[in-house]
Amino acid sequence: MFGEFIAAHLGLLYELSGVILILVAVIAVSGALISRFDRIPLEDAIYFAFITAFTVGFGDVAPRSRGARVVTVILALFGLILVGITVAVAVHALGIVLAASS
């Protein structure tokens, strides 16, 4: 039982790794672009990109320039899609684990 649980989680990480890598790349590129457009420190821009991609939106950092706003809209759309795919794959893998254990 424990071995199956570990194997399923490793399989889940393998299935999710591609989506997670794409999400990290989108956040990094978006952060760099927002930093360049708004002339803010890179760490603040990446923080903003991370918060936006995961649809949290604290509101403490906001884009000011037109270019940063365009990047933010595209990032929000990608974030919705990629986070949705990640959750769907995780739920599917959990269903497989639960079906195998019963």
Long-range contacts (C-beta under 8 A, 24 or more apart in sequence): 1-101, 4-97, 4-100, 4-101, 5-97, 5-101, 8-93, 8-96, 8-97, 8-100, 11-93, 12-89, 12-90, 12-93, 12-94, 15-89, 15-93, 16-86, 16-89, 16-90, 19-82, 19-85, 19-86, 19-89, 20-86, 22-82, 23-53, 23-78, 23-79, 23-82, 23-83, 23-86, 26-53, 26-75, 26-78, 26-79, 26-82, 27-53, 27-75, 30-71, 30-72, 30-74, 30-75, 33-67, 33-68, 33-71, 34-63, 34-68, 34-71, 34-72, 37-63, 37-65, 37-67, 37-68, 37-71, 38-63, 38-64, 38-65, 38-68, 48-72, 49-75, 52-76, 52-79, 53-78, 53-79, 53-82, 53-83, 54-79, 54-83, 55-79, 55-80, 55-83
